């Protein structure tokens, strides 16, 4: 009986009342149900949602911190793409696909999945350090939000600085555009300067690797094109003939293994 009364109370707001008489009748029925529920010690839950003004500055600061945290979570895909090894790996894999004149194999989603797991493999020590030094102490209540950010960004800053490998031209470029003085140590370089400098460096390295990957496949295209022209087959697209030879060469030299191995070693 109680379950029936509870279900009826939940469905009652969805019923459209047709006339005033029906409203009075159902109003009496509701009153009757409430009286029966009260007599049988059946508690009907009521929710009261209300907003109030913040009483202290700490409450305002906490609200701002929550907004910033939600913003960071929204930008998490961009952070993973631009501040890790994902950028270089994804560009190189796409260069391989284009160099071999492959249109749909492997699909772009597969390449992005490969790049994601290779990024997880490369960045695992950095992520572990962030978890041990930043997230775990914050979850245990040992540090605050400010310390969480400082300890969490340190391993990423070190990773990005290491990948520049002594080539600090990009850092100098962004420091000059920002109007900042020449830093004495890397700790003096702001994070908002390190990130675009790292992105520029990764784009340069990825395109250099892509150029080297194109050379052997361009040679095959030139040889096939010369043979077709000498045979008078001008109307036949050279790509249709050269693509099988590219695939044969790529498989014979274990292309995937060599490229992935060199990609991972380039980050170590």
ABEGO torsion letter per residue (X at the ends): XAAAAAAAAAAAAABBBABAAAAAAAAAAAAAAAAAAAAAGBBBBBBBBBBBBBABAAAAAAAAAAAAAAAAAAAAAAAAAAABAAAAAAAAAAAAAAAAGBAAOBBAAAAAAAAAAAAAAAAAAAAAAAAAAAAAAAAAGABBAAAAAAAAAAAAAAAAAAAAGGBAAAAAAAAAAAGBBBBABAAABBAAAAAAAAAAAAAAAAAAAAAAAAAAAAAAAAAAAAAAAAAGBAABBAAAAAAAAAAAAAAAAGAAAAAAAAAAAAAX
